[in-house]
Amino acid sequence: MRTENQIKSKINELALQKKSLVSRLEVARPESMVHDSLTAQLLRLEDMISMLEWVMNDPSGSYHL
């Protein structure tokens, strides 16, 4: 199990990667394969950040109704 500081550190690391990807995406031609690849990478990063934020918010309750 990761500590809260480790999770926050990973979120910050991923946020920096996201910022870099967004910058690269802005200069890529929309019809290029590079643009498609960067978009896919950005979606994965956003998913990973969301998942880590979800862990930080300590979900509770039952998922089986």
Secondary structure, DSSP 4 states (H G I P E B T S, - for coil): ---HHHHHHHHHHHHHHHHHHHHHHHHS-TTSHHHHHHHHHHHHHHHHHHHHHHHHT---S-S--
